[in-house]
Amino acid sequence: MKKVAVIMGSDSDWPVVKGACAQLKEFGIPCEAHILSAHRTPAAAADFAKNARANGFGVLICAAGMAAHLAGAFAGNSTLPVIGIPMRGGAMDGLDALLSTVQMPSGIPVATVAVGGAKNAAVLAAQILAVSDDALAAKLDQAREEMAAQIAEKEARLQAELGC
């Protein structure tokens, strides 16, 4: 199975980003987490992105805030799917990160999840990898079934409480 790289621009992103790593591990997807900056360590970030496919990665998840463009820098240096996680922070509380992540030039896409959406980034990475992995696809189906069962249980509790 291909690995997923979870890249953050700063260690301050780790409290949110570790949710992506936890979700990937739940699906049995090997992952690595690294701190690389598009602006402070541009050569190291570019080198990682350029060599990611050869190093066994199938998807790159990049988290950055305050209009930092880590996901775009990785997408510009790799043809692997890149998923951006805009992070909260700064004067615009994540809106600047969201806009810098979604506004990519034609031909260099970045899939983008919600501000702070680390878990969804991991689920999307799993869905991408599951295109060619039936066992992983079955795990995703199971997770959906479990979510539906949880909602059904909550609905039953609500109706019992209402006495309808």
Backbone torsions as a table, in degrees:
resi	resn	phi	psi	omega
1	MET	NA	140.3	176.3
2	LYS	-68.2	151.1	177.2
3	LYS	-89.0	163.0	172.5
4	VAL	-116.3	131.0	174.2
5	ALA	-95.5	130.8	176.2
6	VAL	-113.6	109.6	-173.9
7	ILE	-110.4	135.3	175.2
8	MET	-126.9	147.6	-178.2
9	GLY	-76.4	-18.5	-177.6
10	SER	-155.1	152.6	177.3
11	ASP	-66.2	-17.5	176.7
12	SER	-67.3	-15.7	177.2
13	ASP	-81.7	-15.3	-173.3
14	TRP	-57.8	-41.5	-179.5
15	PRO	-55.4	-31.3	176.8
16	VAL	-87.3	-46.1	-173.2
17	VAL	-65.1	-29.2	-179.5
18	LYS	-62.6	-21.0	174.3
19	GLY	-63.7	-33.7	176.7
20	ALA	-68.0	-43.0	179.5
21	CYS	-63.5	-41.7	179.1
22	ALA	-62.7	-42.0	-179.9
23	GLN	-66.8	-41.3	177.4
24	LEU	-60.8	-42.9	179.3
25	LYS	-63.8	-36.8	177.2
26	GLU	-59.4	-34.8	178.4
27	PHE	-84.9	-3.1	-179.2
28	GLY	77.2	23.7	-179.3
29	ILE	-94.8	123.1	177.3
30	PRO	-67.2	139.6	179.7
31	CYS	-144.2	159.6	173.4
32	GLU	-129.7	145.8	174.5
33	ALA	-117.2	138.7	-178.2
34	HIS	-142.8	152.1	172.4
35	ILE	-104.4	114.0	177.6
36	LEU	-140.6	139.5	-178.5
37	SER	-114.7	133.1	177.2
38	ALA	-65.4	-22.7	-175.4
39	HIS	-110.0	-34.2	-177.2
40	ARG	-93.8	-25.6	176.2
41	THR	-134.4	57.9	-173.4
42	PRO	-62.1	-37.4	-179.0
43	ALA	-67.8	-42.9	179.6
44	ALA	-66.3	-40.1	178.6
45	ALA	-64.1	-46.2	180.0
46	ALA	-63.3	-41.9	179.4
47	ASP	-61.6	-43.9	179.1
48	PHE	-60.9	-48.0	-178.5
49	ALA	-62.7	-44.5	-178.0
50	LYS	-64.3	-29.5	-177.0
51	ASN	-103.7	3.8	-174.1
52	ALA	-61.0	-45.1	-179.4
53	ARG	-61.3	-48.0	179.9
54	ALA	-62.9	-25.1	-179.8
55	ASN	-91.4	11.2	172.0
56	GLY	92.0	11.0	179.3
57	PHE	-88.3	148.7	177.6
58	GLY	-115.9	-23.0	180.0
59	VAL	-146.7	145.1	177.0
60	LEU	-116.9	126.3	174.3
61	ILE	-109.4	127.8	-177.5
62	CYS	-126.3	126.0	-179.9
63	ALA	-115.6	128.8	176.6
64	ALA	-158.0	154.8	-179.7
65	GLY	-125.0	-179.8	175.7
66	MET	54.5	45.4	176.9
67	ALA	65.9	8.7	172.9
68	ALA	-64.2	144.1	-170.7
69	HIS	-116.6	52.7	-178.1
70	LEU	-61.7	-46.9	-179.2
71	ALA	-61.0	-42.2	178.7
72	GLY	-64.8	-39.1	178.1
73	ALA	-64.6	-40.1	177.8
74	PHE	-68.7	-42.8	179.5
75	ALA	-62.7	-33.6	178.4
76	GLY	-71.5	-16.0	-177.5
77	ASN	-116.4	8.7	-179.9
78	SER	-152.3	148.9	173.4
79	THR	-98.6	7.0	172.8
80	LEU	-71.2	154.8	174.5
81	PRO	-62.5	135.5	178.4
82	VAL	-119.1	131.2	177.4
83	ILE	-115.6	124.0	179.7
84	GLY	-97.0	136.6	171.5
85	ILE	-113.1	103.2	174.2
86	PRO	-69.1	137.7	-176.3
87	MET	-108.8	147.2	175.7
88	ARG	-67.3	154.5	174.9
89	GLY	141.0	167.5	177.7
90	GLY	72.5	-174.5	-175.5
91	ALA	-64.8	-27.1	-176.8
92	MET	-101.8	4.9	174.9
93	ASP	51.6	36.3	175.6
94	GLY	106.8	-16.9	179.5
95	LEU	-62.5	-41.4	178.0
96	ASP	-62.4	-39.9	178.0
97	ALA	-66.0	-40.9	178.2
98	LEU	-61.3	-48.8	-178.3
99	LEU	-64.6	-39.7	-180.0
100	SER	-69.4	-23.9	-179.4
101	THR	-83.4	-36.4	-176.8
102	VAL	-86.1	-20.9	-175.3
103	GLN	-93.7	77.4	-178.7
104	MET	-103.1	150.8	177.7
105	PRO	-71.4	154.7	179.5
106	SER	-54.6	132.9	178.8
107	GLY	94.6	-10.2	179.7
108	ILE	-128.3	75.1	-175.4
109	PRO	-77.9	151.3	169.0
110	VAL	-133.5	120.1	172.4
111	ALA	-72.6	138.9	-174.2
112	THR	-128.4	134.2	175.0
113	VAL	-103.6	179.4	-178.9
114	ALA	-62.3	160.8	175.2
115	VAL	-56.9	123.3	-178.9
116	GLY	74.9	13.8	-173.6
117	GLY	-83.7	55.2	-175.8
118	ALA	-62.4	-43.1	-178.2
119	LYS	-62.6	-44.0	178.9
120	ASN	-65.5	-32.7	176.2
121	ALA	-61.5	-41.5	179.3
122	ALA	-67.8	-40.6	178.4
123	VAL	-64.0	-42.6	178.0
124	LEU	-63.0	-41.0	176.6
125	ALA	-60.5	-42.1	178.4
126	ALA	-63.2	-40.9	178.7
127	GLN	-64.0	-37.9	177.7
128	ILE	-64.1	-47.4	-179.9
129	LEU	-67.1	-30.2	-177.6
130	ALA	-71.1	-12.1	176.6
131	VAL	-56.7	-34.1	-179.1
132	SER	-119.5	22.8	-178.0
133	ASP	-142.7	98.7	-176.7
134	ASP	-64.0	-34.6	179.6
135	ALA	-65.4	-41.1	177.6
136	LEU	-68.0	-38.9	176.5
137	ALA	-59.3	-39.2	178.2
138	ALA	-65.0	-38.0	176.7
139	LYS	-63.7	-39.8	177.7
140	LEU	-65.0	-42.4	176.9
141	ASP	-60.0	-43.9	179.3
142	GLN	-61.0	-43.5	179.3
143	ALA	-61.4	-40.6	177.7
144	ARG	-64.2	-41.6	178.7
145	GLU	-62.9	-40.4	178.3
146	GLU	-64.5	-40.8	177.1
147	MET	-62.2	-42.5	179.9
148	ALA	-64.0	-40.1	178.8
149	ALA	-64.9	-39.3	177.6
150	GLN	-62.5	-41.7	179.1
151	ILE	-66.3	-41.1	178.8
152	ALA	-61.6	-40.6	177.4
153	GLU	-63.7	-42.9	179.6
154	LYS	-65.3	-38.6	177.6
155	GLU	-63.2	-43.5	179.6
156	ALA	-62.8	-42.3	177.5
157	ARG	-62.6	-42.0	179.6
158	LEU	-62.1	-46.8	-178.5
159	GLN	-64.6	-37.4	177.6
160	ALA	-64.2	-40.3	179.2
161	GLU	-67.1	-38.4	179.5
162	LEU	-72.7	-26.2	-179.2
163	GLY	70.8	27.8	-178.5
164	CYS	-84.0	NA	NA
